[in-house]
Amino acid sequence: MKTWHIIKESALVTTMSLILFYLLTLAPVKKKYYKVMPGGVDFEVYDLIFTGSMKPGIINDTNIVLVELGDTRGEIADQLNILNKYHPKVIAVDAIFSSEGEQLENLKMEMALEQNDRIVMGSLLVDTPALHVEKGVFSAAAKDKVGYININADKMTSVVRSYYPFARINDSMQRSFTSEIVRLYDDQAYQKLRQRKNEIEMVNYSANLENYFNISKEQLPDYDSTGQLDKLKDKIILMGFFKNQPPLVLEDLHFTPMNPVFSGKSFPDMYGIVIHANILSMILSDQYINMASKNMSYVYAFIITFLFSLFIIEAHYGDNNPRLKKLGLIQYIIIVLVGYIFIQLFHYTRYKVYLEPIVVSMVISIVFLSYYKSLANFLHKKFKYRTIFAEKPKT
Amino acid sequence: MKLIFTFSFFLISFICWAQAPSYCIYLMSGDITVSAKGKPAEKAKLNQFLSDNQELKLGGKAQLTLVTRESKYLVLNTPGTYPVANLSQNLKNYPPGVTQKYVSLLWKDLVASQDNFSSVRKSASVGTMGGVHRGDDCGGLVFPTPGLHTSEDNIRFTWRTIPKSGNYELVILDDQLNDVLVRQVADTIVNVNISKELGGKMGNFYWTVRLKTSCEIDPAPFAFVTKEQEEKSVGSEQAFQSITDPIQQLSAIDQLVKDGWIYRAFRYFDKLVKNNPGNKMLSGQYAMLLLQYGFSKEAEEVYDLGK
């Protein structure tokens, strides 16, 4: 009978803690509430997996080559002409050409684009006045092989953890920059990406600039003249802004979970083109991050909080007024351990579970228990509600 | 017999594998040389095999991609000298584990109190500053002055003391801004036998001093020419000596300074002062010129000569 009561009351405390957590998430203070994390503003404990995880100077993915984009359309056209000679499988230009520009330079660009029908141009997803894609002036020359270069970050200081592989606009499906590249490079990988049907994909970061073959705009003609570019055959060439010599230049530079400073503020660490390269590496190697659904997270939260509640109610049963400090310490240790277990799970399986319901419901449960205790006693006196808190501890 | 044959096969295979070169040059750009013990340094070549007894030297802005026997790719893009035998360390350099990072996070952000800043005081209090440098000695190159032309074998490099910089690194760069000479120096004056150090190479060069502080000094150009080229550009010493009017001589020296032939100007001024002993005005002007280019000891001697 005692065991049944402990289970019943643990389940009640757990359920109420989770309901309270859910109500908290509906409150308008939700965002601030979530952001109250130790040490920094935009912080997620799973970032630890990526923080400082790259091996400097070791090339991870040899299928992708990064080329620093020229400054003018004429220069980019010259670069495309060089690259076209070596028959890469796809060339992708991570830039927006929205203005009309100079006629002569535009002509050079169009001629370069006409030489190769496997060039993907960047476009931009814009939400004003309504959601639409700005394709730029060369989309026709690129035979409409365009993909939007947006990454999922609401502002420049946000950490880029995810992106939208596809966007539905007026019944037509628009592909992201990387989705369009994959479509041309590896149809099987593209179909796999589509079949996942995820509106948002988390980026499984594996490398920074120095972990990809990268060629600066000065090196490109040098490599061309010395016959070193024959290695570009059948590769993906990503042309975008970066500097392969330090220091980092604050243009198209973003915060990612790979930032060596994992809590607190720091300097942005990854160029946009490298973020696209990481997305491509993830898709081509089929190393996606799988997110547990919110409901599943609540199930995990229920199980863990229930077990924790069992433990503390059992402690209450043995000692009607156990020391809160002792329970708090145990709670702290369990939260740390649970966090560690889920991080390791993510590390080995790339399976990500929202930790907020788990951690917050565990924190709430211990506070909630004291309220529940008073309520249970009140109900016991008034309505003969059966609770272990009304029983005298056994001696 | 079968056993001996198998054993021999494995032994030979093992020996052959051990003898195989460790790396091959896959991509390269910039100034890269390869040297082995007792052999002169040679320019690295594409697809060149590298073995453990060799040493790689990368100049400024050079980038080298190597491929290992296991088809791993390794990129080197920081100027310096790399013994090939030590490159495997780069491949084995494992990043910190998840547990280490998690414990570090817990310690730093949850356990180690920062209320009294004790945990950060040591590292953070002198780590950075909330301001900028202005009017510092960052651009403190003194001599060779930008645009110097000379055929002197020995050039004195002088720069101003830069506080907290530790040792200095004197760097001479070629016209493509690749390092051609890097020398660790404790003092702010160093004489370099430029003819020997550059292996007789002539032409346009740059020089700078690299520091351990945030200061970056823009390289200053100078030209190292043959004696014949110098004669051709500024005329012979006999022609200067044929000028008898000291004012005209001073004017010729002034022109040399303006054109960057500072050493030649020093030589002419030296002769002019010696030919006019006791001329305080001349020795004073010469001393000022020497001081301007950091030759303070020589300036003192010249000034004393005029007394």
Interface residues (C-beta under 8 A of the other chain):
Chain A: P38 G39 V45 L48 I49 T51 G52 S53 M54 K55 P56 G57 I58 I59 T62 E210 F213 E218 Q219 D222 Y223 T226 G227 Q228 K231 N244 Q245 F262 S263 V336 G339 Y340 I343 Q344 H347
Chain B: Y26 L27 M28 S29 L46 K61 Q63 T65 K72 Y73 L74 V75 L76 N77 N90 L91 N93 Y94 P95 P96 V98 T99 K101 Y102 L105 L106 K108 D109 L110
